[in-house]
Amino acid sequence: MSPIARTARTGARAFLALPCGLAAVALTLTGQRDQAARLRNRLTDDGSGARSGSESGAGDWTGGRVLGRTVLGLPLDAAAFVLVGYALFNSVRNFGYPIWYLDTDYHQAWGGPTMAGVWAVHAGGWLLCLAVLLHWPVRWLARGQSALDRRVTRTGCR
């Protein structure tokens, strides 16, 4: 897998941890523990096809573990959701700069006086920011989420 695809996959998983965790809690509280376990397993699947647990997809996620993971992981999941959401919003904004700001006075903007120069500076500058943002902080948050998943689903804990 290429580094860009790996980074995109890591960012997507980090972003989806909060909504999937909340959905898993809702499923658990409504008595649908197997569906909640499958949802958590799909999020924690590493892409190699090797999942822990049974073939049904329930894995080691019990109702209590789903609830515990969501509560314990709330700070990490919320931070990742906000950070990746910010990156997505600003990606649309900066790569679509000509669409959003064509009717404004862009002659004094960075890269001006032409719209091509303004777009090149905004898109190129944002690519650098995005690379740094997704490479370090989001990866750290995703590692924390993954470590928490492993810790919560570990069997035989004291």
N, C-alpha and C positions, 0 to 999 in steps of 0.2 A: 504494500500500500504506500502511496506517495506521501511525503510529509504534509502536503496541503490537504489531502483527503483525510489523513489521520487527525490533523488539527481541526478540520471542519467537523469530523465525527465527534471528537472530544468536546468541542464547543457546543454541538447540538445536544449531546448527552448532559452536559453541565446545565444547559438552558432548560431542558425538559425535566430535570430532576424535581423541581418544585411543583409544576402542574401535575406530573405523574404521581408524585408522593401524595399530594392532596386528593387526587382521584383514587389512589389506592386506599387512603384512609376512609373516604366515603364508601368505597366498596366493602371494606372491612366492617365498618359500622352498620352497613345494611345487610350483613350476613353473607356476603359473597367473597369469602376469604380466598378461594381458589383463583378467582379472577384477579384479585388484588395481588396475589403471589405471582401470577403470570405477568401482570403489568410490571411489577418490580423486576422480575427476571428478564423481561425484554429490555428494560433500561440498563440492567447491569451486564447483559450478554456482551462478551468481548468481540463478537463478530467472527470467531473461529468456529462457531457451531458447538463448542464444548460448554455445556451448562452444568452447573452443579445441581444435584437433586434428581428428582424422578423425571420420567419421560412426560408426565402430564404437564410439566412446566411449573409445578408448585414449588419445587426446590426446597430451600430451607426457610422460606418466608412464611412464618405463621402470622396470625392476626396481631399478636403482641409485638412481634418483630417489625411488622409493617408500621404500626403506630409508633414504636420506639424510634425507628429509623427516621420517620418524618419529624418527630419532635426534636431529636438530637441533631438532625441534619438541617434544621430550619435556617440557622445562620449561614451555613455554607451554600445551601440551595438558593436562598434569597439573594445572597451576594452574587452568585453565578448568574441567576436570572436577570438581575439588574445590569450586570456588566455586559453580558452577551446581548441583552436587549438594547443597551446603549450602542453597542457595536453595530447591530443590525440597523437601528434607526439612522445612525450617522453614515452607514454605508449607502443606504438609499439616498440620503440627503446629499452626500458628497459626489457619488457617482452620477446622480441625476441632477447635478447643479444646473445645467442649461435649462432643464425643464422647469425647475422651481424659481430660478432667478433671472430668466431671460428678459422679462419686462422691467427689471430694476436697473439701477445705474451700476453696472458691473465694471465700468471703466477704471474705477479706483480700487477694485478688489485685488487680492493677491493674484499675480499672474496676468493682470490686465495689461493693456487696454482691450484685448480681443477676448471673445468668449472661449476660444480654443485654449488660450493661455490660462485663463481663469480655471477652466475645467481641468486642464493638465495639472495645475498646481494643487487644486483641491483633491482630485482623484489620486494623484501620486502621493501627496502628503498623507492622505487618509490611509493608503495602502501601507505606508510605513508605520503609522500609529496602530493600525489593525494587526500588523504582524507582531508588534511588541505586545499589544494587549492580549492577543490570543496565545502568544507563545509563553508568556510567563504567568500573569495573574490567573487567567482562565485555566491553564494547565494545573497550577497549584490547587485551585479550588476543586477541579475534577479529581485530582489525586486524593484530596481530603475526602471527597464524596465516596470514591472507590474504597478507600481504607475504612470508612465508616460502614459501608455495605458489607465488607468482609468481616469486620468485627461483630456486627449485629447478627450475621448469619452463621457465625462460627458455632459449631456444635460442641458441647462439652466444656463450655466456659464456666469458670468458677464464679 
